Amino acid sequence: MKKYDYLIVGAGLYGAAFAERAAAAGKRVLVIDRRGTIGGNVYTEKIAGIHVHKYGAHIFHTNDDRVWKYVQRFARFNNFINTPVANYKGEIYSLPFNMFTFNKMWGVVTPQEAEAEIARQRQAAGITEPANLEEQAISLVGTDIYEKLIKDYTEKQWGRECRELPAFIIKRLPVRLTYNNNYFNANYQGIPIGGYTKMVEKMLSGIEVRLGVDYLGAREAYEGLAERIIYTGPIDEYFGYCLGALQYRSVRFENELLDTDNFQGNAVVNYTDAETPWTRIIEHKWFEFGKDEDGNDLPKTVISREYSSEWKVGDEPYYPVNDELNGALYEKYRQLGEAEFASKGVIFGGRLGQYRYFDMDQVIAAALAKAEELLNK
Ligand code: UDP
């Protein structure tokens, strides 16, 4: 008999949620991660009293009652609502696209006027069936907004022309004919008080975790340890890129601790012009209303500039590029993954294991569903 029922490779949200469920079902569980930290990319680190989102801003939002109830067990959430602003060459616009945005762009005041202007621009562009991100964007909000708030930002973030990107990416953003600048259409939203790391620590409490262990470098030793393996790293890396590498976007963060209490007046400011080399600046303290856990104002601030780049072997992968080419290649890896399950009991999960632009709640939902499927047998 093997020492563990489940070896979980990756201590991110998928791995942590699955581990928590498996341990709760009485399974013997070992979690390993090649980083020296838990939480994967939701990892937060406290700097000058501020929980800094070290791998990019994470704002928890969901419509899934079950997921919301589940995460409440591991953290209390504050009532942060994401209301990012766009900075286009010094002009400030409200996001997502709503009546404040339309008013600033065109001077329109009523929803009818805004709708008419969008329809006019859509017709002028001659788009009936949007086939890519550019056409989808113009069809949703018209050419002016596409040019100022979408085109350059998207091309910086993805390193590809909007015409070459799938339409679904822009459909992540709501378009509203109301004065509501909540970035998400979600029933529940917030940031775990005390940081994400603390939340994941709680999910993993009582579970054996080994950090700084690279599974792929020590495969033989670890493979034999468990009946089943949950692998949450990149699926193409697992298979040694034998069919070629999937494409990812990577992000580099330039973090600064500043001796000022307020740098930009908002948690997220997107720079939507082509000239600014970063895509956005995050000012982390505003995720917690500028206060520490005792409610005191924080005298300093930490900001992160995000620079997007094409991933190459050795970089951290952040975003799968879910276009047709990569979709077809992933499908082949997925089939290899199924064979690996049949022969070795390996299951691939999470944003990297399933090569999907998952949000946090979707990752947790996927892990809970997989746990239910496997553990109830
Ligand atoms: N987007 C944009 N302008 C913005 C913000 C977003 O054009 O100011 C587009 C861009 O294509 C981006 C997509 O909307 O890739 C999804 O944005 P989201 O904020 O969901 O991306 P994430 O926070 O996951 O990086």
Residues whose N, C-alpha, C, O or C-beta is under 5 A from the ligand:
A	BS01	UDP	A86 L149 I150 Y153 T154 Q157 I169 I170 R172 N270
